Every structure is written in C-alpha cells, then in structure tokens.
C-alpha cells in the first residue's frame, strides 16, 4: 500500500544543504546537497522508520493540515 507523508524542508544557510524532517515519525530526518538526493534519502528513512514502528504507532501519525506564514515585526 502506498501512503504519502509530508516532509518539512529547509536550506541551511551555512552549509547550503537541504535538511528535512517528517513530523510525527520519530527519527525521520535527513539531509542532502540536492533536492533530488534529499527525496531519495527521505523515502529510505521513512521506510526504515515505519518498519521499526509498532502498528499502533503507525495509526497515530498526525495528518498534515498545512503551513502558515505569520508576519511579525522585530
């Protein structure tokens, strides 16, 4: 069964690497020099993390709702 998961991706300003985490899946994070490489690594890490999870934990992975940008004055 194919399931889609949402990753949060940032570009590190110091290294230029892309860094990604998958909220709700403990240990599901990785980094890479390119977005293509990052996607390959993310798929691998998600699969590994899911293999290690109990079935009850898989049911409780939060559903992605969206992102919001909030403007503040600093």
C-alpha positions as CSV (number, residue, x, y, z in Angstrom):
1,X,0.0,0.0,0.0
2,X,1.3,3.4,-1.0
3,X,0.9,6.2,1.6
4,X,2.1,9.8,1.2
5,X,3.9,11.6,4.0
6,X,4.7,15.3,4.2
7,X,8.2,16.5,5.0
8,X,9.3,19.9,6.2
9,X,12.4,21.0,4.2
10,X,14.8,23.9,4.9
11,X,18.0,25.0,3.3
12,X,20.8,25.5,5.8
13,X,22.3,29.0,5.1
14,X,25.7,27.9,6.4
15,X,26.2,24.7,4.5
16,X,23.8,25.1,1.6
17,X,22.5,21.6,2.4
18,X,18.8,20.7,2.3
19,X,17.5,19.4,5.7
20,X,14.2,17.6,6.0
21,X,12.1,16.1,8.8
22,X,8.8,14.2,8.7
23,X,6.7,15.4,11.6
24,X,5.1,12.6,13.6
25,X,7.6,10.0,12.6
26,X,10.4,9.8,15.2
27,X,13.8,9.6,13.6
28,X,12.6,10.5,10.1
29,X,15.1,13.2,9.2
30,X,17.9,13.5,6.7
31,X,19.9,16.0,4.7
32,X,21.5,16.2,1.2
33,X,23.1,18.6,-1.3
34,X,20.3,18.4,-3.8
35,X,16.5,18.1,-3.6
36,X,16.6,15.0,-5.8
37,X,19.0,13.3,-3.4
38,X,17.0,14.5,-0.4
39,X,13.8,12.9,-1.8
40,X,15.7,9.5,-2.3
41,X,17.0,9.7,1.3
42,X,13.7,10.7,2.7
43,X,11.9,7.8,1.1
44,X,14.6,5.4,2.6
45,X,14.4,6.9,6.1
46,X,10.6,6.9,6.2
47,X,10.6,3.2,5.1
48,X,13.1,2.3,7.8
49,X,11.3,4.2,10.5
50,X,8.0,2.7,9.6
51,X,9.5,-0.8,9.7
52,X,10.6,-0.2,13.3
53,X,7.3,1.2,14.4
54,X,4.6,-0.8,16.2
55,X,1.3,-1.0,14.2
56,X,-0.4,1.2,16.9
57,X,2.2,3.9,16.4
58,X,1.6,4.0,12.7
59,X,-2.1,4.7,13.2
60,X,-1.3,7.7,15.4
61,X,0.9,9.5,12.8
62,X,-0.6,13.0,12.6
63,X,-2.4,14.1,9.4
64,X,-0.7,17.0,7.6
65,X,-3.0,20.0,7.5
66,X,-0.9,22.8,6.0
67,X,1.6,25.6,6.7
68,X,1.1,29.1,7.6
69,X,3.4,32.1,7.3
70,X,3.0,34.7,10.1
71,X,4.4,38.2,9.6
72,X,5.8,39.8,12.8
73,X,7.7,43.0,13.5
74,X,11.1,42.5,15.1
